[in-house]
Amino acid sequence: MRKRRAPGPEQVWAECRERLRHLRLRGDVEAYADGELTGARRAMVAGHIARCWACSGSLQLLQLVKASLRRTPGRAPVSLASVRLRRYAGRIADAGPTGPGGPAR
């Protein structure tokens, strides 16, 4: 079996630089998806997205989420309180009356 060599400093630095670039571009990919970037910054982010598999995947995911939200514009997120009240009401309804006074407390 062949031993793998440890990466050299140049390779480690290149990987580190690439990770930093992705961290810096994370917000720019979101702004690009929203159409908020203009000029040279937009062109730079578009070029990176064209070359980078991870960032192009993030952009596609953002576009799918935005399209999904546009298809259901009247739908508001359900509040935690309403979910808990419905669950409690369901439990009471499933239990049925337990005596002359109604559900047990």
C-alpha positions in Angstrom: 0.0 0.0 0.0 1.3 3.4 -0.9 1.6 6.1 1.8 0.0 9.4 1.2 2.1 12.4 1.5 1.1 15.3 3.7 0.1 18.4 1.8 2.8 21.0 1.3 2.5 24.5 2.6 1.5 25.8 -0.8 -1.4 23.4 -1.0 -2.6 24.2 2.5 -2.4 27.9 1.9 -4.4 27.5 -1.4 -7.1 25.6 0.4 -7.2 28.1 3.2 -7.4 31.0 0.7 -10.3 29.2 -1.1 -12.2 28.8 2.2 -11.8 32.4 3.0 -13.0 33.4 -0.4 -16.2 31.4 0.1 -16.8 32.9 3.5 -16.4 36.4 2.0 -18.7 35.6 -0.9 -21.5 34.0 1.1 -23.3 37.3 1.5 -22.5 38.3 -2.0 -24.2 35.2 -3.5 -27.3 36.0 -1.5 -27.1 39.7 -2.7 -26.6 38.4 -6.3 -29.7 36.2 -6.0 -31.7 39.2 -4.9 -30.4 41.4 -7.7 -28.7 43.8 -5.3 -25.2 43.8 -6.8 -24.2 46.1 -9.7 -21.2 46.7 -11.8 -17.8 45.1 -11.2 -18.9 43.3 -8.0 -21.8 41.6 -9.8 -19.5 40.5 -12.6 -16.9 39.2 -10.2 -19.5 37.2 -8.2 -21.1 35.9 -11.5 -17.7 34.7 -12.6 -17.1 32.9 -9.3 -20.5 31.3 -9.4 -19.8 30.0 -12.9 -16.6 28.3 -11.7 -17.5 27.2 -8.2 -19.7 24.2 -7.7 -20.5 25.0 -4.0 -21.5 28.6 -4.7 -23.6 27.7 -7.8 -25.4 25.1 -5.7 -26.1 27.8 -3.0 -27.4 30.1 -5.7 -29.7 27.4 -7.1 -31.0 26.6 -3.6 -31.8 30.3 -2.9 -33.5 30.6 -6.3 -35.7 27.5 -5.6 -36.6 28.8 -2.1 -37.5 32.3 -3.5 -39.6 30.7 -6.3 -41.4 28.5 -3.7 -42.2 31.5 -1.6 -43.5 33.5 -4.6 -45.9 30.6 -5.4 -47.5 30.8 -2.0 -47.6 34.6 -1.2 -50.5 34.5 1.2 -49.1 31.8 3.4 -47.7 33.1 6.6 -45.5 31.0 9.0 -47.5 29.3 11.7 -46.8 30.7 15.2 -45.6 28.4 17.9 -48.5 29.5 20.1 -51.1 28.5 17.5 -49.4 25.1 17.0 -49.5 24.4 20.8 -53.1 25.5 21.1 -54.2 23.2 18.2 -52.3 20.3 19.7 -53.9 20.9 23.1 -57.3 21.2 21.6 -56.7 18.0 19.7 -55.8 16.2 22.9 -58.9 17.5 24.7 -61.1 16.4 21.7 -59.5 12.9 21.6 -60.0 12.5 25.4 -63.7 13.3 25.2 -65.8 14.2 28.2 -64.6 12.5 31.4 -67.6 13.3 33.5 -70.4 15.8 34.1 -68.0 18.7 34.3 -66.2 18.0 31.0 -62.5 17.3 30.5 -60.4 16.5 33.6 -58.0 19.2 34.7 
